[in-house]
């Protein structure tokens, strides 16, 4: 067995563009009351001596069991060991094991490209190459690559292939799903190191959304609408970081006009969504309009996260005091107590500490207004600039 002292330290990880909005202090469930009690005679996987042995294993592969990351790995190992006395059947164990392996591999692939912004493109695999939607997807993805963004698609044909044709193989990721009727990736991304095959839709969708700083939606079927509503729901409920979501299609199309009518008449008019939720997406007129909308979202805004109940919005430069005052007046409904304050990094933050912040005690609702707040921030000039 290799002594711990000879294991090289883990490489320093570069800061990601996308950070988790509300990172957990622990992965332990708040309430496990619905599960059956553990049997007294079973050996507990979280017993102190077993935890000590797990800590030694973590050290032997170069980890620090006292660090936050080390504690997370220990909890993951303990959860795995608990599956034995739980008596999970082979099918359930296969699902859990495959899902963890898929996620680990996918994170390793994406982890090699932390700096470029990435846009996920959803749309139909059935769209023909001579269709206006295909042409629009090629143009949009090319425009994003021209702005140094990388593109993530499902690696199939139709809109997915168009999203790879625009930027080319070098700037493309393929996130494929194993289906009996879709056995190969499109010829742009096939064989590339950035092509990842998934067994499960839920692990695939997690990577689609967690790795992207923007989402572009083209017309599609059940799968596309499922992806559209999932990303909108995650942002609407504060379960995912705020990102721009653009809806676009080829010249002469009416797909999103029909969807918008359903949204207004079937959802908003019946009180099933709130008026501010309409801020969560943008129906683009052209591929250029969609690309400019995405880039504009990051003009001043950088990223955001929660530190306890404080919403921390990082910015690329400080705002003028008058603009901070104006934001307080317009968005007072988002502040539970106190005010929106401009300051430096909080003690609990360990990334992007050089960026200025807007910090306030958030009510944890009306995320559509948070989206509008970010738009207002992006309209603000720097301390010595003119308004846009």
C-alpha positions, 0 to 999 in steps of 0.5 A: 500500500502506498504511504500517504506521504508519497501521494502527490497533492491533487491539482489545483482546480481553476474557478468555474464560470458556473457555480452552484447557487445554494451550495449545501453545508452538508449532504445529509438529509434533513429528515429521514423519518420516512425510511424504515429504522436501521436494525440494531444488529446491523453494523452501522456504516457511519460508526466512528471506527469505520469513519476513521478507516475511510479517512485513512483511505481518503488520505491514501489517495491524496485527499484531506479528510478534514477538508470540506471536499474530504468530508463530502467524499466520506459521506459518499462512501458511507452512503454506498456502504449503507446500501449493503444493510439496506438490502437494495436489490441488484437493479437498484445498485446498478442504477446508483453505481452507473449514475455516479460513474456517469457523473464522475466521468462527465465532470472530468471531461468538462473539467478540462474546459473550465474557462470558456462559457458554454451554451446548451442547445436543445431542439428536435433530432428530426429537423432536416438540414434544409429546414429554416430551423436547422439553418438558424441553429447553425448560424446561432452556434457559429455566432456564439463560437465567434464570441469564444463560447463553446456549444453543448448539444445532445450529439444526435442529428437535426438541431443537435448536429446543426449546433455542432456544425456552426462552431465546429468540432473543436468548440463542441461538446456532445452529451449523447443518450443510449437509445435503441433507435439512436446508436451513433453520434453525428459525424461532426462530434463522433469520436471526439474526446468531448463526446460523452455517452449517458445511460440515463436521461436524468444524469444527462440533463444534469450535465446539460444544465449544470455546465451551461451559462446559457440555454438556447431552445429550438422547436422540438418534441416531447424531449425538447419541451421537457428540457425547456420546462425543467430549466425554467422550473429550476430557475423559477424556484431558485434551484439553479443559478440564473442564466439566460434562456433564449427561444428561437427558430428559423425564418417564418416559423411560429412555434414559439408564438404558439407556445407563448400563447399557451403560456399566456392563456393557459398558464398566466391567465389561470394564475399557474405562473406569475407575471414576473416569470415571463422575465425568465426567457427571451423569444429571439427574433433572429439568431443574432438577437439570441446571441446578443441577448446572451452576451449582454447578460454577462456585460456586468453580471458575473455569477451569484450564490447564497451565503445562508439567506444572503443572495450574493451577486458578483459583478465585473465592476463596481456600480455607482452609489446612485445606481445602487440606490435606484436598485434598492428603490425598484427591487425592494420587494426582493429584500426581506430585511435591510437593503441591497449593499455593495461590498467585497467578498463575504468570509464564507466565499472562496471563489472570485473574491476579487469581484465586487458584490451586491448583497441582500437578505433575499425573500427566496421568491420572485426569481423572475424579478431577480432576473429583471434585477440582473438586467438592470445591473447590466444597464449600469455603467461603471463608476467612470462610464456613461450609461448604456 
